[in-house]
Amino acid sequence: MVRIDEIESDVFCLSIFSTEAGFQYNVFLVRDEEPLLHHTGPKSLFPQFSQAVASLIDLKQLRGCRIPL
């Protein structure tokens, strides 16, 4: 389950705790005319994160994404 926290107006921290790794992965989203998604976790978590991000913005707004949406 992805936790979504708005840490500043239109700036979000999305978090997943991996029990396997014993580690929390964070993704940051800046919601703007040209949104920024900073994802540094493993690719295997992207589907969960992208579903959570889709609840905040239209994923088609993300430019330069190398993973098919």
C-alpha positions in Angstrom: 0.0 0.0 0.0 1.3 3.4 -0.9 1.1 6.2 1.6 0.6 9.7 0.2 1.6 12.8 2.2 1.3 16.3 0.8 4.4 17.8 2.4 3.9 21.2 0.8 1.3 22.7 -1.5 1.3 20.4 -4.6 4.4 18.5 -3.4 3.8 14.9 -2.4 5.9 12.2 -0.9 4.6 8.7 -1.7 6.0 5.9 0.4 6.0 2.1 0.4 7.6 0.1 3.1 9.2 -3.1 1.8 9.0 -5.9 4.4 11.3 -8.0 2.3 14.1 -5.4 2.2 13.2 -3.8 5.6 13.3 -0.5 3.9 11.0 2.4 2.9 11.0 3.6 -0.6 9.9 7.2 -1.4 8.8 8.8 -4.6 8.3 12.6 -4.9 5.8 14.3 -7.1 5.6 18.0 -7.8 2.2 18.7 -9.3 2.5 21.7 -11.7 1.9 22.6 -15.4 4.9 20.3 -16.1 4.8 17.7 -13.2 8.0 16.2 -11.9 8.1 12.6 -10.6 11.3 11.6 -8.8 11.4 7.8 -8.6 14.6 6.2 -7.4 13.2 2.8 -6.2 13.3 -0.5 -7.9 11.3 -0.8 -11.2 9.2 -3.6 -9.6 7.5 -1.0 -7.4 6.6 1.4 -10.2 3.2 -0.2 -10.9 2.1 0.5 -7.3 3.6 4.0 -7.3 2.1 4.9 -10.7 -1.4 3.8 -9.6 -1.0 6.2 -6.6 0.4 9.0 -8.7 -2.6 8.5 -11.1 -4.8 9.5 -8.2 -3.1 12.9 -8.1 -2.4 13.7 -11.8 -3.0 12.3 -15.2 0.0 10.1 -15.9 0.1 11.3 -19.5 1.3 14.7 -18.2 4.6 13.1 -17.2 7.2 13.8 -19.9 10.4 11.8 -20.4 9.0 8.7 -18.8 11.0 5.6 -19.9 8.6 3.1 -18.6 5.4 2.6 -20.7 2.3 3.8 -18.9 
